[in-house]
Amino acid sequence: MTITIDIRPEVQAELARHAAAFGRDLESHAGRVLEEASRVRMERLSADEQSRVAMAGNLMELFAPVRGLLTDEEVDTLFSRNRSAGRTVDLA
């Protein structure tokens, strides 16, 4: 799989230094770093959680165990937008 990411020049330089230290090109080293980060994250989960994450096809399936803990009104209250913080838009 090929992905494109934008990173700051100083991060790219650091990745290039690490890649050179391991005798790898930048792209393959960055791929290994991402794979390792993903593996570490999965290792922190319990076996049951790892199984659920692997089987979850979407967010609805992933969060099924916590569905129904809050009512729609509680969700609206906790996650509503603060309208006073919005900026006015001049469409003229």
PyRosetta script that sets phi, psi and omega in degrees:
from pyrosetta import init, pose_from_sequence

init()
pose = pose_from_sequence("MTITIDIRPEVQAELARHAAAFGRDLESHAGRVLEEASRVRMERLSADEQSRVAMAGNLMELFAPVRGLLTDEEVDTLFSRNRSAGRTVDLA")
pose.set_psi(1, 139.1)
pose.set_omega(1, 178.2)
pose.set_phi(2, -114.5)
pose.set_psi(2, 130.6)
pose.set_omega(2, 175.5)
pose.set_phi(3, -129.1)
pose.set_psi(3, 156.8)
pose.set_omega(3, 177.0)
pose.set_phi(4, -118.1)
pose.set_psi(4, 129.2)
pose.set_omega(4, 177.9)
pose.set_phi(5, -129.1)
pose.set_psi(5, 148.1)
pose.set_omega(5, 175.5)
pose.set_phi(6, -100.6)
pose.set_psi(6, 124.0)
pose.set_omega(6, 177.5)
pose.set_phi(7, -129.5)
pose.set_psi(7, 157.4)
pose.set_omega(7, 179.0)
pose.set_phi(8, -65.7)
pose.set_psi(8, 150.1)
pose.set_omega(8, -179.6)
pose.set_phi(9, -56.8)
pose.set_psi(9, -36.8)
pose.set_omega(9, -179.9)
pose.set_phi(10, -67.8)
pose.set_psi(10, -32.4)
pose.set_omega(10, 176.5)
pose.set_phi(11, -69.9)
pose.set_psi(11, -41.7)
pose.set_omega(11, 177.8)
pose.set_phi(12, -61.3)
pose.set_psi(12, -42.3)
pose.set_omega(12, 179.4)
pose.set_phi(13, -62.6)
pose.set_psi(13, -41.8)
pose.set_omega(13, 179.1)
pose.set_phi(14, -65.3)
pose.set_psi(14, -43.2)
pose.set_omega(14, 177.0)
pose.set_phi(15, -61.2)
pose.set_psi(15, -40.3)
pose.set_omega(15, 179.4)
pose.set_phi(16, -63.7)
pose.set_psi(16, -39.6)
pose.set_omega(16, 177.3)
pose.set_phi(17, -63.3)
pose.set_psi(17, -44.7)
pose.set_omega(17, 178.6)
pose.set_phi(18, -63.6)
pose.set_psi(18, -43.8)
pose.set_omega(18, -179.7)
pose.set_phi(19, -59.6)
pose.set_psi(19, -44.3)
pose.set_omega(19, 179.7)
pose.set_phi(20, -63.2)
pose.set_psi(20, -38.0)
pose.set_omega(20, 179.6)
pose.set_phi(21, -63.5)
pose.set_psi(21, -31.1)
pose.set_omega(21, 178.9)
pose.set_phi(22, -94.9)
pose.set_psi(22, 0.2)
pose.set_omega(22, -179.8)
pose.set_phi(23, 71.0)
pose.set_psi(23, 30.3)
pose.set_omega(23, -179.3)
pose.set_phi(24, -116.4)
pose.set_psi(24, 159.5)
pose.set_omega(24, 172.1)
pose.set_phi(25, -79.5)
pose.set_psi(25, 161.4)
pose.set_omega(25, -173.7)
pose.set_phi(26, -57.9)
pose.set_psi(26, -44.9)
pose.set_omega(26, -175.7)
pose.set_phi(27, -63.9)
pose.set_psi(27, -46.8)
pose.set_omega(27, -179.2)
pose.set_phi(28, -68.4)
pose.set_psi(28, -34.6)
pose.set_omega(28, 178.0)
pose.set_phi(29, -66.2)
pose.set_psi(29, -43.7)
pose.set_omega(29, 178.8)
pose.set_phi(30, -61.3)
pose.set_psi(30, -39.6)
pose.set_omega(30, 177.0)
pose.set_phi(31, -61.7)
pose.set_psi(31, -42.2)
pose.set_omega(31, 178.4)
pose.set_phi(32, -65.3)
pose.set_psi(32, -39.4)
pose.set_omega(32, 178.7)
pose.set_phi(33, -61.9)
pose.set_psi(33, -43.7)
pose.set_omega(33, 178.8)
pose.set_phi(34, -65.2)
pose.set_psi(34, -42.1)
pose.set_omega(34, 178.6)
pose.set_phi(35, -61.9)
pose.set_psi(35, -42.6)
pose.set_omega(35, 179.8)
pose.set_phi(36, -64.8)
pose.set_psi(36, -41.5)
pose.set_omega(36, 178.6)
pose.set_phi(37, -61.5)
pose.set_psi(37, -40.0)
pose.set_omega(37, 178.9)
pose.set_phi(38, -66.6)
pose.set_psi(38, -42.0)
pose.set_omega(38, -179.1)
pose.set_phi(39, -64.8)
pose.set_psi(39, -42.9)
pose.set_omega(39, 179.5)
pose.set_phi(40, -62.2)
pose.set_psi(40, -42.4)
pose.set_omega(40, 179.8)
pose.set_phi(41, -60.9)
pose.set_psi(41, -45.2)
pose.set_omega(41, -179.6)
pose.set_phi(42, -65.6)
pose.set_psi(42, -35.2)
pose.set_omega(42, -179.1)
pose.set_phi(43, -66.3)
pose.set_psi(43, -25.7)
pose.set_omega(43, -179.8)
pose.set_phi(44, -75.6)
pose.set_psi(44, -18.3)
pose.set_omega(44, -180.0)
pose.set_phi(45, -82.3)
pose.set_psi(45, 152.1)
pose.set_omega(45, 174.5)
pose.set_phi(46, -69.5)
pose.set_psi(46, 165.9)
pose.set_omega(46, -179.7)
pose.set_phi(47, -59.3)
pose.set_psi(47, -40.1)
pose.set_omega(47, 179.4)
pose.set_phi(48, -64.6)
pose.set_psi(48, -43.2)
pose.set_omega(48, 179.1)
pose.set_phi(49, -65.8)
pose.set_psi(49, -39.9)
pose.set_omega(49, 177.4)
pose.set_phi(50, -61.2)
pose.set_psi(50, -40.7)
pose.set_omega(50, 179.1)
pose.set_phi(51, -63.5)
pose.set_psi(51, -45.0)
pose.set_omega(51, 179.4)
pose.set_phi(52, -62.5)
pose.set_psi(52, -42.8)
pose.set_omega(52, -180.0)
pose.set_phi(53, -63.2)
pose.set_psi(53, -42.2)
pose.set_omega(53, -179.3)
pose.set_phi(54, -65.4)
pose.set_psi(54, -36.0)
pose.set_omega(54, -177.1)
pose.set_phi(55, -85.8)
pose.set_psi(55, -20.9)
pose.set_omega(55, -174.8)
pose.set_phi(56, -68.1)
pose.set_psi(56, 121.2)
pose.set_omega(56, 177.9)
pose.set_phi(57, -87.3)
pose.set_psi(57, -20.0)
pose.set_omega(57, 180.0)
pose.set_phi(58, -157.0)
pose.set_psi(58, 176.3)
pose.set_omega(58, -177.1)
pose.set_phi(59, -65.1)
pose.set_psi(59, -32.8)
pose.set_omega(59, 179.5)
pose.set_phi(60, -61.9)
pose.set_psi(60, -42.5)
pose.set_omega(60, 178.5)
pose.set_phi(61, -68.8)
pose.set_psi(61, -39.5)
pose.set_omega(61, -177.9)
pose.set_phi(62, -62.9)
pose.set_psi(62, -39.7)
pose.set_omega(62, -176.7)
pose.set_phi(63, -97.8)
pose.set_psi(63, 12.7)
pose.set_omega(63, 179.1)
pose.set_phi(64, -54.3)
pose.set_psi(64, -38.5)
pose.set_omega(64, -179.3)
pose.set_phi(65, -62.9)
pose.set_psi(65, -22.6)
pose.set_omega(65, -178.9)
pose.set_phi(66, -105.8)
pose.set_psi(66, 3.4)
pose.set_omega(66, 179.5)
pose.set_phi(67, -63.3)
pose.set_psi(67, 134.6)
pose.set_omega(67, 177.1)
pose.set_phi(68, 91.4)
pose.set_psi(68, -1.1)
pose.set_omega(68, 179.3)
pose.set_phi(69, -70.7)
pose.set_psi(69, -28.7)
pose.set_omega(69, 178.2)
pose.set_phi(70, -120.7)
pose.set_psi(70, 145.2)
pose.set_omega(70, 174.2)
pose.set_phi(71, -77.6)
pose.set_psi(71, 165.3)
pose.set_omega(71, 178.4)
pose.set_phi(72, -59.4)
pose.set_psi(72, -37.2)
pose.set_omega(72, 179.5)
pose.set_phi(73, -66.0)
pose.set_psi(73, -40.5)
pose.set_omega(73, 177.8)
pose.set_phi(74, -64.9)
pose.set_psi(74, -39.8)
pose.set_omega(74, 177.8)
pose.set_phi(75, -63.7)
pose.set_psi(75, -45.5)
pose.set_omega(75, 178.9)
pose.set_phi(76, -60.0)
pose.set_psi(76, -39.8)
pose.set_omega(76, -180.0)
pose.set_phi(77, -68.1)
pose.set_psi(77, -44.7)
pose.set_omega(77, -176.6)
pose.set_phi(78, -72.9)
pose.set_psi(78, -32.1)
pose.set_omega(78, -172.6)
pose.set_phi(79, -120.1)
pose.set_psi(79, 25.0)
pose.set_omega(79, 178.9)
pose.set_phi(80, -81.5)
pose.set_psi(80, 157.6)
pose.set_omega(80, -179.0)
pose.set_phi(81, -83.0)
pose.set_psi(81, 139.2)
pose.set_omega(81, 175.0)
pose.set_phi(82, -79.5)
pose.set_psi(82, 102.3)
pose.set_omega(82, -173.8)
pose.set_phi(83, -65.4)
pose.set_psi(83, -26.3)
pose.set_omega(83, -178.0)
pose.set_phi(84, -72.4)
pose.set_psi(84, -16.7)
pose.set_omega(84, -179.3)
pose.set_phi(85, -87.0)
pose.set_psi(85, -7.6)
pose.set_omega(85, -178.4)
pose.set_phi(86, -72.7)
pose.set_psi(86, 155.5)
pose.set_omega(86, 177.8)
pose.set_phi(87, -98.7)
pose.set_psi(87, 147.3)
pose.set_omega(87, 176.7)
pose.set_phi(88, -75.2)
pose.set_psi(88, 149.5)
pose.set_omega(88, -179.5)
pose.set_phi(89, -117.6)
pose.set_psi(89, 126.2)
pose.set_omega(89, 177.9)
pose.set_phi(90, -97.9)
pose.set_psi(90, 108.6)
pose.set_omega(90, -177.3)
pose.set_phi(91, -94.0)
pose.set_psi(91, 8.9)
pose.set_omega(91, -178.4)
pose.set_phi(92, -79.5)
pose.dump_pdb("model.pdb")
